[in-house]
Amino acid sequence: MEDTSLDPKDWDAFRSNAHDLLDQALDKMQGSRDGRVWTPLPQHIKDNLVSDLPVIGTSHEQISEKMAELLPYGVGNTHPRFFGWVHGTGNVGGMLAEIAATAMNANLGGRDHGAIYVEKQVLAWCRQMMGFPNDAGALIVSGTSMATIIALKVARDTRLGFETRKTGVGDGKLVGYASAQSHSCISRAFDLLGLGSKALRMVPCLDDFTMDLGALRDEIEADKAAGLLPFAVIGTAGSVNVGAIDDLNGIAKIARDDGLWFHVDGAFGATGILSDTIRPRLNGMEKAHSLAFDFHKWLHVNYDAGCVLIRDGDAHLASFAERPEYLTGSTRGLAANSPWPVDFGPELSRGFRALKIWAHLLEHGTQKLGRAISRNCEQARYLGEKIAASKVLELLAPVTLNIVCFRFSPQGHPDLDTLNGNIVLDLQESGIAAPSTTRLNGQLAIRVNITNHRTRFEDIDLLVDEVVRVGGIRRGC
C-alpha cells in the first residue's frame, strides 16, 4: 500500500536542513544593522517563483534553499533605518515561539488544551497593562483592524439590541465619530458592519492634529436634530500621520454625557502605557468601553498579533456567542473550558498567536519594553530639533510622540512636493533609509516613524545628512 504520510522519510536529513535554515535565519537577524534597508526582489527570483501548481513534491533541501534565498528581501523593517511605516522590528526570541507553535499546531478556537491557558494568561496581562477590569472581554486577534470590527460590533449590538444579530440593523440610522486623522480601518469597520462608511463622521482637528471636541459636540447635536442615532465615538491614541493623541479624558466625558460607546484606537500608541514619559498623556484611555492595540508594532512581537479589550465582558459574549451542535461544550473532557475564544469573535480557526506574545513578555518584561518606547520618542524629539536648526529643512507638524513630518525646503524651489517625493524614493532605492510620505495641510511631507529598538541616534544623524545631500542633488536637476 502506498505511504501517504506527510512526515519526512529521512528525519535526520530533515533535521539537518532545518538546522541549516535556522542558522541562516539567525545570521540574518544578527546582521539586522548591516547592509541595505530595503532591497528589491531580483527579477530572476520573481521569475523562479512563477510556476504551475506543483503535482510532484520537492525535497526539503531544495525548499530550504528557496526560503533562504528570500531572507534578504523583506520590507526592511528589521533594519534600524526603516522609518516608513509603523512596523515593528520583530524579535529574535519569537523564532523559538513560532517553532513550538508549529509543533503543537493548536487551534485556539476553543476546547480544553494547554494553548488556551496561555492565551488566557496573556489576556489577563493585557487587562492589567491597560487598566481594564478582570472580567472584561478580551481576545487575541490578527491586529487592530480586526479588533476594531469586533469592538464596534459590540457597540452596535449594545445600542440596537442583541436581537439585531438575527434581524439585522434595518434602518437604525446609527452614526459614529472619529478624528479626521483617524485610521482607515475605522471607516472600513463601519462598512463591514453594515452601517456604511458615510455613517462615520470625520471630526475636524485642531492645529496639533487632535480631535476638535467643540466640533465633535456640534456634530453630535446636529445628528440628533436630524433624527439620527449617535452610538460611538472613537478616540485615537497615536495617529498614523503624526502620532497625535486625542484628548481621551475629554472624549470620555462627551461619550458619558451623550450615552455613546467610547472606543480607543491605540494600534501602536496604547502600548506607550509602558513608558513613564508617555503614560500621563494616555489618561482617559482606561475609561474606554473598548480598546484595540497591536503587539506587532511598538512591542516588537513578530507579525501578526493584536488585541481587543471590551469593558463589559457580558456584552462581548452576547455579541458573538452562538455554536452549532458539533461545538456543544461540556463540563469535562476536550469540550470543557467554556466560554471559548470563538464566543468572543468571528473566527473559529485561530492560530497560537498568544504563545509568541507570552514568550516575548516573559523574555523582556514590561520595564525594558517601556524604556525602548521612551527611547524612540527621545530620538524623534532629537530629529525634530535637528530639523528646526537646519536652514533647508522645515517641520510640518509638532513632534508629539515618535513620528516626525518635515520636508526639504530650499528657498525659491517651485515644486516642493515633487522634490520631496523624489528624495524619499531615492533614499528607499539606495538602501540607505526608508522613510515614507504623507500629506499635511495640502503639503507633501517626508514622514519618519521611529518604532525600532535597534535605532540609534547616529541613524538619525545619517538620515538628516542624506536628506540634505540627496535634496541638494535633486534641487540641481
C-alpha positions in Angstrom: 0.0 0.0 0.0 1.3 3.5 -0.9 2.6 5.5 2.0 0.5 8.7 2.2 2.1 10.1 5.4 3.4 13.7 5.0 6.2 13.2 7.6 9.8 13.1 6.4 11.1 9.8 5.1 14.5 10.7 6.4 14.2 12.5 9.7 18.0 13.0 10.1 18.2 14.8 6.7 15.2 16.9 7.5 16.7 17.8 10.9 19.9 18.8 9.2 18.1 21.0 6.7 16.1 22.6 9.5 19.2 23.4 11.5 20.9 25.0 8.4 17.9 27.2 7.7 17.6 28.2 11.4 21.3 29.2 11.3 20.8 31.3 8.2 17.7 33.0 9.7 19.7 33.7 12.9 22.5 35.2 10.8 20.0 37.4 9.1 18.6 38.7 12.4 22.1 39.1 13.9 23.1 41.2 11.0 20.0 43.4 11.0 22.0 46.6 11.3 24.2 45.8 8.3 23.7 46.5 4.7 20.7 48.0 2.9 17.4 48.8 4.5 15.3 47.6 1.5 16.5 45.5 -1.4 14.1 44.9 -4.2 13.5 41.3 -5.1 15.7 40.5 -8.2 13.9 39.7 -11.4 15.3 36.2 -11.6 13.8 35.2 -8.2 10.5 36.7 -9.3 10.7 34.6 -12.4 11.6 31.5 -10.4 8.6 32.0 -8.2 6.2 31.7 -11.1 5.3 28.1 -11.8 2.4 25.8 -12.4 0.6 24.1 -9.5 3.1 21.5 -8.1 1.9 18.0 -8.7 5.1 16.2 -7.6 6.7 17.1 -4.3 10.1 18.9 -3.9 12.8 17.9 -1.5 13.2 19.7 1.9 16.7 20.6 0.9 15.5 22.4 -2.2 12.7 24.1 -0.4 15.1 25.3 2.4 17.3 26.7 -0.3 14.4 28.6 -1.8 13.3 30.0 1.6 16.9 31.0 2.5 17.1 32.9 -0.9 14.2 35.1 0.2 15.7 36.1 3.5 17.4 39.3 2.3 14.3 40.6 0.5 11.9 41.6 3.2 10.3 45.0 3.5 13.2 46.1 5.6 11.6 46.7 9.0 14.2 44.7 10.9 16.8 47.4 9.9 17.2 50.3 12.3 16.7 52.9 9.5 13.4 51.6 8.4 11.3 54.7 9.1 8.5 54.5 6.6 5.5 52.9 8.4 4.5 51.9 11.9 6.1 48.4 11.6 7.5 46.6 14.5 11.0 45.1 14.1 10.3 41.6 15.3 12.2 39.8 18.0 14.8 37.0 17.7 13.2 35.1 20.6 9.9 35.0 18.6 11.5 32.4 16.3 11.5 29.9 19.2 7.9 30.6 19.9 7.0 30.0 16.3 8.8 26.7 16.2 7.0 25.5 19.3 3.6 26.8 18.0 4.2 25.0 14.7 5.0 21.7 16.5 1.8 22.0 18.6 -0.4 23.1 15.6 -3.0 24.2 18.1 -6.4 25.6 17.1 -7.3 28.3 19.5 -10.9 28.4 18.6 -11.7 26.6 21.8 -11.7 23.3 23.8 -9.6 22.4 26.8 -5.9 22.3 26.0 -2.7 24.0 27.0 -2.6 26.7 24.4 -5.9 28.1 25.6 -4.5 28.7 29.1 -1.5 30.6 27.6 -3.9 32.9 25.8 -5.9 33.4 29.0 -2.8 34.4 30.8 -1.8 36.8 28.0 -5.3 38.4 28.1 -5.1 38.8 31.9 -1.8 40.6 31.4 -3.5 42.8 28.7 -6.3 43.8 31.1 -3.7 44.6 33.8 -1.5 46.6 31.5 -4.3 48.7 30.1 -6.3 49.3 33.3 -9.3 47.2 32.4 -11.3 45.1 34.9 -10.6 41.5 35.5 -13.9 40.4 34.0 -13.5 42.5 30.8 -13.9 40.7 27.5 -10.7 40.1 25.6 -9.3 38.3 22.6 -6.0 38.0 20.7 -6.6 38.9 17.1 -4.6 39.5 13.9 -4.3 43.2 14.5 -6.2 46.4 15.3 -8.3 46.2 12.1 -10.0 43.0 13.3 -10.0 44.3 16.9 -11.9 47.4 15.7 -14.5 45.4 13.9 -15.1 43.3 17.0 -15.3 46.3 19.3 -17.7 48.3 17.1 -19.9 45.2 16.6 -20.4 45.0 20.3 -21.1 48.8 20.4 -23.6 48.4 17.6 -25.4 45.4 19.2 -25.4 47.2 22.6 -27.1 50.3 21.0 -29.6 48.5 18.8 -30.2 45.4 21.0 -28.6 41.9 20.5 -31.7 40.7 18.6 -30.2 42.5 15.6 -27.8 39.6 15.3 -30.7 37.8 13.7 -32.9 40.7 12.4 -30.2 42.9 11.0 -29.6 46.6 11.6 -32.5 47.7 9.5 -32.9 51.5 9.3 -31.2 52.1 12.6 -29.6 55.3 11.3 -26.5 54.8 13.5 -23.7 57.3 13.3 -20.3 57.5 14.9 -17.5 59.9 15.2 -13.7 59.9 14.8 -10.9 62.3 14.2 -10.1 63.4 10.6 -6.7 61.9 11.4 -8.1 58.5 12.4 -7.0 55.3 10.8 -8.9 54.0 7.7 -9.7 50.7 9.5 -12.4 52.5 11.4 -14.4 53.5 8.3 -13.8 50.0 6.9 -15.3 48.6 10.1 -18.4 50.7 9.5 -18.6 49.4 6.0 -18.2 45.7 7.1 -20.7 46.1 9.9 -23.4 47.2 7.5 -23.5 50.8 8.8 -21.8 52.3 5.7 -18.6 54.3 5.8 -20.7 57.5 5.4 -22.1 56.9 8.9 -18.7 57.7 10.3 -18.3 61.5 10.9 -14.7 62.6 10.4 -14.4 65.3 13.0 -12.1 68.2 12.2 -8.8 68.6 14.1 -7.0 71.3 15.9 -3.7 72.7 14.9 -1.9 69.9 16.8 -3.9 67.3 14.7 -6.0 66.1 17.7 -9.8 66.0 17.5 -11.6 69.3 18.0 -14.0 68.4 20.8 -16.1 71.5 20.2 -16.7 70.3 16.6 -17.5 66.8 18.0 -20.2 68.2 20.2 -21.7 70.2 17.4 -21.8 67.2 15.1 -23.5 65.0 17.7 -26.2 67.7 18.3 -26.7 68.2 14.6 -27.2 64.4 14.0 -29.6 64.2 16.9 -31.6 67.0 15.5 -31.7 65.2 12.1 -33.2 62.1 13.8 -30.1 60.0 13.6 -28.7 57.8 16.4 -25.2 58.6 17.6 -23.8 55.5 19.1 -20.0 55.6 19.2 -17.0 57.9 19.4 -13.5 56.8 18.6 -10.5 58.4 20.2 -7.1 58.0 18.6 -4.0 57.2 20.8 -1.3 57.8 18.3 -2.4 58.8 14.8 -0.6 57.2 11.9 0.2 60.5 10.2 1.8 62.5 13.1 1.5 60.4 16.3 -1.2 62.7 17.8 -3.0 61.6 20.9 -6.6 62.9 21.2 -7.9 64.3 24.5 -9.1 61.0 25.7 -10.5 62.3 29.0 -12.5 65.0 27.1 -13.9 62.4 24.7 -14.7 60.1 27.6 -16.8 62.9 29.2 -18.7 63.6 26.0 -19.3 59.9 25.5 -20.7 59.6 29.0 -22.8 62.7 28.8 -24.4 61.6 25.5 -24.6 57.9 26.2 -22.1 56.9 23.5 -19.8 53.9 23.3 -16.2 55.2 23.7 -13.7 53.2 21.7 -9.9 53.9 21.6 -7.8 53.1 18.5 -4.5 52.5 20.2 -2.9 50.5 17.5 0.7 51.5 18.5 0.2 54.4 20.9 -1.7 52.5 23.6 1.4 50.5 24.3 3.0 53.7 25.3 1.3 53.0 28.7 4.6 51.1 29.5 6.6 54.3 29.1 7.0 56.6 32.0 7.1 59.6 29.7 4.1 58.7 27.6 1.8 57.2 30.2 0.4 60.5 31.6 -0.7 61.5 28.1 -2.9 58.5 27.8 -5.0 59.4 30.8 -8.6 58.6 29.9 -7.8 55.5 27.9 -8.7 53.4 31.0 -12.3 54.8 30.7 -12.9 53.4 27.3 -15.6 50.8 26.7 -13.3 49.1 24.3 -9.6 49.3 23.2 -7.8 48.0 20.2 -4.0 47.7 20.1 -1.2 45.7 18.5 1.7 43.8 19.9 3.4 43.6 16.5 4.1 47.3 16.3 5.8 49.1 19.2 6.2 45.9 21.3 8.0 44.1 18.5 6.2 40.7 18.7 6.5 39.1 15.3 3.6 39.6 12.9 0.7 39.2 13.4 -0.6 39.9 16.9 -3.2 42.3 18.2 -5.7 42.5 21.0 -9.2 43.8 21.7 -10.5 44.6 25.2 -14.2 45.1 25.9 -15.0 46.6 29.3 -18.4 44.8 29.5 -17.5 41.1 29.2 -21.1 40.0 29.2 -21.9 42.3 26.2 -18.8 41.0 24.4 -20.1 37.4 24.9 -23.6 38.3 23.9 -22.4 39.8 20.7 -20.7 36.7 19.4 -21.5 33.5 21.3 -23.5 31.0 19.3 -22.4 27.5 18.5 -23.7 24.7 16.3 -24.4 21.3 17.8 -21.0 19.8 17.0 -19.3 22.5 19.1 -21.5 22.0 22.2 -19.5 22.5 25.3 -19.1 20.0 28.2 -18.1 20.1 31.9 -15.2 17.7 31.3 -13.1 16.3 28.5 -11.9 18.2 25.5 -15.1 20.1 25.0 -14.8 21.7 28.5 -13.4 25.1 29.4 -16.3 27.3 28.2 -16.6 30.1 27.2 -14.2 29.5 24.3 -12.4 32.2 22.3 -14.8 31.6 19.4 -17.5 33.0 21.7 -15.8 36.4 21.6 -15.0 36.9 17.9 -15.8 35.7 14.3 -13.0 33.2 13.9 -13.3 29.5 14.9 -9.9 28.5 13.3 -7.3 30.6 15.2 -3.6 30.1 15.3 -1.5 30.1 18.5 -0.6 33.8 18.3 -0.6 34.1 22.1 2.5 31.9 22.5 4.8 34.4 20.9 3.3 37.3 22.9 3.6 35.3 26.2 7.2 34.3 25.4 8.1 37.9 24.4 6.7 39.5 27.6 8.4 36.8 29.7 11.8 37.4 27.9 11.9 41.1 28.1 9.4 42.3 30.8 7.4 45.5 30.5 10.1 47.8 32.0 12.5 47.2 29.2 9.9 47.4 26.5 8.7 50.7 28.0 12.3 52.1 28.0 12.6 51.2 24.3 9.4 53.1 23.6 10.7 56.1 25.6 14.0 56.0 23.6 12.2 56.1 20.3 10.3 59.2 21.4 13.6 60.8 22.6 15.0 60.1 19.1 12.0 61.7 17.5 12.5 64.8 19.5 16.2 64.8 18.6 15.3 64.6 14.9 12.8 67.5 15.4 15.5 69.6 17.0 17.9 68.9 14.1 15.3 69.9 11.6 14.4 73.1 13.5 18.1 74.0 13.5 18.5 73.4 9.7 18.3 76.2 7.1 16.9 73.9 4.5 14.6 71.6 6.4 11.1 72.5 7.7 8.9 70.8 10.3 5.3 70.4 9.1 3.8 69.1 12.4 4.6 69.2 16.1 6.7 66.2 17.3 4.4 64.8 19.9 5.3 61.1 20.0 7.5 59.0 17.7 6.6 60.4 14.2 8.3 63.4 12.6 6.9 65.1 9.5 9.1 67.5 7.6 10.4 68.5 4.2 13.5 69.7 2.3 12.5 73.3 1.7 15.2 75.3 -0.2 14.2 78.8 -0.8 12.5 79.5 -4.1 12.0 76.0 -5.3 8.9 75.8 -7.5 7.7 72.3 -6.7 8.5 71.1 -3.2 6.0 68.2 -3.4 7.8 66.6 -6.3 11.2 67.3 -4.9 10.5 65.7 -1.5 8.7 62.7 -3.1 11.8 62.0 -5.2 14.0 62.4 -2.1 12.1 59.6 -0.4 12.2 57.3 -3.4 15.9 57.9 -3.9 16.6 57.1 -0.2 14.5 53.9 -0.4 16.1 52.7 -3.7 19.6 53.5 -2.4 19.1 51.3 0.6 20.3 54.0 2.9 17.0 54.6 4.7 13.3 54.0 4.2 11.1 57.0 5.2 7.6 57.4 3.6 5.4 60.3 2.6 2.1 61.7 3.8 0.1 64.9 3.2 -0.5 67.5 5.9 -2.4 70.7 5.2 -2.1 70.0 1.5 1.7 69.7 1.6 3.7 66.5 0.9 5.8 65.6 3.9 8.7 63.3 4.5 7.4 61.1 7.3 9.7 59.4 9.7 8.3 56.9 12.1 10.6 55.5 14.8 9.3 52.2 16.2 12.6 50.3 16.3 14.5 49.1 19.3 17.6 48.9 17.1 17.6 52.5 16.0 20.5 54.7 17.3 21.0 58.4 17.3 23.7 58.1 14.7 21.0 56.6 12.4 19.0 59.8 12.8 22.1 61.9 12.0 22.7 59.8 8.8 19.1 60.3 7.8 19.3 64.1 8.1 22.6 64.2 6.3 21.3 62.1 3.4 18.0 64.0 3.0 20.0 67.2 2.7 22.6 65.6 0.3 20.0 64.0 -1.9 17.8 67.1 -1.8 20.8 69.2 -2.9 21.4 66.9 -5.9 17.7 66.8 -6.8 17.5 70.6 -6.5 20.2 71.0 -9.1 18.5 68.6 -11.5 
